[in-house]
Amino acid sequence: MNLFSYEQASNAAAAIDLAKAGNAPRYLGGGTNLVDLMREDIERPDMLIDITQLPADIEPRSDGSLLIGAAAKNTALAADSYVRSALPLLSRSILAGASAQIRNMATVGGNILQRTRCRYFYDDAAHCNKRHPGDGCDARDGFNRYHAILGASPSCVATHPSDMCVALAALDARLHLKGPIGLRSMPFLDLHRLPGERPDIETDLQPNELITAVEIPPLPFARRSTYRKVRDRASYAFALISVAAAVDIDEAGKVHDARLALGGVAHKPWRALKAEAVLKGAPANVESFRAAAEAELAAAIGLKDNGFKIELAKRTIVAVLDELKGEGA
């Protein structure tokens, strides 16, 4: 681990001012990913800026929206009574991630910005375009059971590891940002990038820009929602496939509206827009659910070890939607 300075910021403006004084600053929330990366000599900041004093409120609003301070702990968000009743897919996605100890430390903003857990990214003896642009990607021909089947490129087949982010993608969340150029907001779906030729550029944040809050717009039918994670063991494992879903089924038994997102399949949380388009107006039955899954996975490409994930994703989508249909019966 290289030498670095440590500073504590009392608010977002102070954090940004501190960042402007560093050559390679990093914001520190819970540190559950950043510290690991520093130990592995992947991240080499010259300054750590502690932002745990930033707002951590979880604020339901009168219009049905929810504002979440970026410094809120994952445990607090998952346990919040409003989240558990109005947005169960969000609570369940957080509880499916990591361990209780890590959830107690991890912040919402840090969870969003965590980096891939690809073993080749962490192995300094491996070729990795994300760590060293132009170096190659050993995962493509290596052990790639956990890697991407959608949106990958010859440069990178890594997946985004977050469970919570899959739920945020399904919920049309927006990010509140503050940086040297001022305040702005961004659709959550626009934050993370697909790898293309530059997998080392992972988000569309500006230099030294800080996530200050996450806003979830009103979605009344999210009360009928869930998150399912398929993994190799029951706890502390990353997703092979995960599905966050919410459905609105009308009195005629047809899907009036739906939100669907996938994890474990791509370099970013994957919003299943093609599946949603198939579902809207269709009968709420297994045949429609399967058609939606087929439409979303039509472009999927399997690698040597992960081709099974294509069918697994389809079956998981169908199972989750069928479960939600039964909840309203």
Secondary structure, DSSP 8 states (H G I E B T S, - for coil): ----EEEE-SSHHHHHHHHHT-SSEEEESS-TTHHHHHHTTS---SEEEE-TTS---EEE-TTS-EEEETT-BHHHHHH-HHHHHH-HHHHHHHHTSS-HHHHHH-BHHHHHH-----HHHH-TTS-BTTTSTTS-BGGGTS--TTS-SSS-BTTB------SHHHHHHHTT-EEEEEETTEEEEEEGGGTB---TT-TT--B---TT-EEEEEEE---GGGGSEEEEEE-SSSSS---SEEEEEEEEE-TTSBEEEEEEEEESSSSS-EE-HHHHHHHTTSBSSHHHHHHHHHHHHTT----TTTTHHHHHHHHHHHHHHHHHHHHT-
